[in-house]
Amino acid sequence: MKGEGKIPGWWGAVFYMVLGFLKEILYTIVPQKNVTFNGDRVGLTRSAMFLFVFIIIHAVGNLHVFLGPDDFNGYGYFYVRLYWTGFGLNANIVEEYILLAAVLHVVVALKRTWDISMSYSVASGKLNLAFSGITLLTFMMIHLYQLLDQNKKQRQSKF
């Protein structure tokens, strides 16, 4: 590729990077073709991008704790008010979509690890991503259990 795009310099590079990132995230919500199971890692990449954006939004939302208890409680109340679901679960549609993306990501990652990297030894470093992924999955499960357990205790104390 010769020259620069329509937006020159590093501003253009950042703009086109963000545009491409948002396009891939949109493709996680609105698929462009039928789902097929093959050897590529497009589903893994898109679910990772979606989960990355969720983590950024979650971290920025947690910054409300520095604005005082009223602001932080208002932030929490906003998410409690999202409780609409069509699947009969005690979760809102955002939580269900994040769960779906996380489950997709974990299943595809474990399958790819099993197919590609299981013949290597631990010392080769090929399994580092699998170990860090399982560690992160364990942290997320403990984090969600503590959050849901706290919510359950708060609901029980009201009655």
C-alpha positions in Angstrom: 0.0 0.0 0.0 1.5 3.3 -1.0 0.8 6.6 0.8 -1.7 7.2 3.5 -5.5 6.8 3.8 -8.0 9.7 3.6 -7.0 10.7 7.1 -3.2 11.2 7.2 -0.8 10.6 10.0 -1.2 8.8 13.3 -4.8 10.2 13.7 -5.8 8.3 10.7 -4.1 5.1 11.9 -5.9 5.3 15.3 -9.2 6.1 13.5 -9.0 3.1 11.1 -7.9 0.9 14.0 -10.9 1.8 16.1 -13.2 1.5 13.0 -11.9 -2.0 12.3 -12.2 -3.0 15.9 -15.8 -1.8 16.1 -16.6 -3.6 12.8 -15.3 -6.9 14.3 -17.3 -6.4 17.5 -20.4 -5.7 15.4 -19.8 -8.9 13.5 -20.0 -10.8 16.9 -23.6 -9.4 17.3 -24.8 -9.6 13.7 -23.1 -12.5 11.9 -22.5 -12.1 8.2 -23.0 -15.7 7.2 -24.1 -19.1 8.6 -22.1 -20.4 11.5 -19.6 -23.1 10.4 -17.1 -25.1 12.4 -13.8 -25.1 10.7 -10.1 -24.6 11.7 -9.9 -20.8 11.6 -9.9 -18.7 14.7 -12.3 -15.9 13.6 -14.8 -16.8 16.3 -12.1 -16.8 18.9 -10.7 -13.4 17.8 -14.1 -11.8 17.7 -15.2 -13.1 21.1 -11.9 -12.0 22.6 -12.4 -8.5 21.1 -16.0 -8.3 22.5 -14.8 -9.5 26.0 -12.0 -7.0 25.9 -14.4 -4.1 25.3 -16.6 -5.5 28.1 -13.6 -5.5 30.5 -12.8 -1.8 29.5 -16.4 -0.8 30.1 -16.5 -2.7 33.4 -13.3 -1.1 34.6 -14.5 2.4 33.7 -17.8 1.7 35.4 -16.0 0.6 38.6 -14.3 4.0 38.7 -17.6 5.3 40.0 -16.5 4.1 43.4 -14.2 7.1 43.6 -17.2 9.5 43.1 -18.9 8.5 46.3 -21.4 5.9 47.5 -24.4 7.7 45.9 -22.8 7.7 42.5 -21.6 4.1 42.8 -25.1 2.9 44.0 -26.7 4.8 41.0 -24.3 3.0 38.7 -25.4 -0.3 40.2 -29.1 0.6 40.1 -28.7 1.3 36.4 -27.7 -2.3 35.8 -30.4 -3.7 38.0 -33.0 -1.8 35.9 -31.8 -3.7 32.8 -33.6 -6.9 33.8 -35.4 -7.9 30.7 -34.8 -11.3 29.3 -36.5 -13.6 26.9 -34.8 -16.7 28.0 -36.2 -17.2 31.5 -32.9 -16.7 33.3 -32.4 -14.4 36.3 -30.1 -12.2 34.3 -30.5 -9.3 31.9 -29.9 -9.6 28.1 -26.4 -8.0 28.4 -25.3 -10.5 31.0 -26.6 -13.4 28.9 -24.8 -12.1 25.8 -21.6 -11.8 27.7 -22.0 -15.3 29.1 -22.6 -16.6 25.6 -19.4 -14.8 24.3 -17.4 -16.1 27.3 -18.6 -19.7 26.8 -17.9 -19.6 23.1 -14.5 -18.2 23.7 -13.6 -20.8 26.3 -14.9 -23.8 24.3 -13.2 -22.7 21.1 -10.0 -21.9 22.9 -9.9 -25.3 24.7 -10.7 -27.1 21.4 -7.9 -25.3 19.5 -5.5 -25.9 22.4 -6.4 -29.6 22.4 -6.0 -29.9 18.6 -2.8 -27.8 18.1 -0.8 -27.6 21.3 -1.3 -30.8 23.3 1.5 -32.6 21.7 4.0 -30.0 23.1 5.6 -30.1 26.5 4.9 -27.5 29.2 8.5 -26.3 28.9 8.0 -25.4 25.2 5.8 -22.5 26.2 3.0 -23.5 23.7 0.6 -24.0 26.7 1.2 -20.7 28.4 -2.0 -19.1 26.8 -4.0 -22.1 28.0 -2.7 -21.8 31.6 -3.3 -18.1 31.7 -6.8 -18.6 30.3 -7.7 -21.2 32.8 -6.3 -18.9 35.6 -8.4 -16.0 34.3 -11.5 -18.2 34.0 -11.0 -19.3 37.6 -10.8 -15.7 38.8 -13.9 -14.7 36.8 -15.9 -17.6 38.3 -14.8 -16.7 41.9 -15.6 -13.0 41.2 -19.1 -13.7 39.8 -19.8 -16.2 42.7 -18.9 -13.5 45.2 -21.0 -10.9 43.4 -24.0 -13.2 43.0 -23.7 -14.5 46.6 -23.6 -10.9 48.0 -26.7 -10.0 45.9 -28.5 -13.1 47.2 -27.6 -12.2 50.9 -28.9 -8.6 50.3 -32.2 -9.8 48.9 -32.7 -12.3 51.8 -32.0 -9.6 54.4 -34.9 -7.4 53.0 -37.5 -10.1 53.9 
